[in-house]
Amino acid sequence: MADPKNQKDFEEIKSEYRAIHRQYLLSLAAALIALFGGALVYKHLMHLSWLNAVYFCTVTLTTVGYGDIHPDNDSSKLFTIFYLFVGIAIIGSFINVLIRHNVARREYRKAKRKNII
């Protein structure tokens, strides 16, 4: 049987994990919206296929920038400036939350094993 102190620690860890898990789901949704929202805009501004639009957004947001597809008109260039600032911030936040989520999940599983034994 688990002692009360360990039970409290487990409940705190569980609560923290759940909060971080919600942040993870929200940031994942934001990252996917940024990726596919950008692809939708580029599909229409640059007349790209869906695959090429998603590819361009992925290459852009990861700052790889191969240069094989690039904005070729003023409206797509202006959107790219906005998209880079907003999109890189969203992706950076997602990576931060992803790392925190993995650490919290590991702690939660470890505490769960200790609490059960």
N, C-alpha and C positions, 0 to 999 in steps of 0.2 A: 504494500500500500504506500502511496506517495505521501510525503509529509506536507503540511500546510505551506511551508515556505517555498518548496519546490512547485507546489500547485500555483502559488501566486506568480512566481517567476514564469511558469509555463503560460499562464493567462496573459501576462504582459507581452511575452514573445508572440503568442498567438494573435493578440490584438495588433501589435506592430506589424506582423506579417500580413494580416488582412488589410490594414491601411495601405501598406506598400503595394499589395496586390491590386488594390483599386487604382492606385496611381499608375501602376504598370499597364492595366487595361486601358485607362484613359490616354496615356501617352502612346500606346500602341495604336489606338484608334486615331489619334492626332497624326501620327507618322503615316499611317495608311491613307488618311484623308489628304495629307500633304502630297504624298506620292501620286495617288490616283486623281486628285483634284488638279494637280499640276499637269498630269498627263492629258486630262480632258482639255485643259486650256491650250497646251501645246499642240494637241491633235487638231484643234481648230485654227490656231494662229499660224502654225507652220505646215499644216496639211500633212501630218504624219499619220502612219498607221498606229493602232493601239500599241502594238509591240514596240515600235520605234519611239513612241511618246513615253512609254514607261521606261524604256531603256535610257532615253535622254534624261529623264527625271532622276533615275537612279545614279547615272554617271555624274549628273550635276550636284545632287545632294550629298553624294559621298566625296565630292571635290576631286574626283579622278580626272574628268575633263579630257577625254580622248581627242575631241575635236572633229570626229567624223560627222557628227550632226551638230549644227550650231544655229543660233538665231540669225535669221537673214533679213528681217524687216524691223522697223523701229518699234512697233507694238510688241513684238516678241522679245526684243532687247530690253525694253522697259519692264515687261513682266518678269524677265529673267533676273533683273536687279532685285526686284521685290521678292521674288521666289527664293533667291539665294539667301537673303537675310533672314527671312521667316523660316524657310525650310531647314537651313542648317541649324538654327536654334532649336527647332522641333526635334530634329534627328539627334542633336547633342543631348537634349533633355531625355529623349527616349533611351539613349545609351546609358546615361546616368541612372535612370530608374531601373533599367534592365539589370545593371550590376547590383544595385541595392536590393532588387527583388531576389536575385540569385543568392546573395548573402543571407537575407532574411529567411528565405526558404530553407537554406541549409541549417540555420540556427533553429528554426521551427521544427524541422524533422529530428534534429538532435535532441531538442527539449522534449519532443513527443516520445521518443524512444526512452529517455530517462524517466519520464512521467509514468509510462506504462509499466516499466520494470519495477 
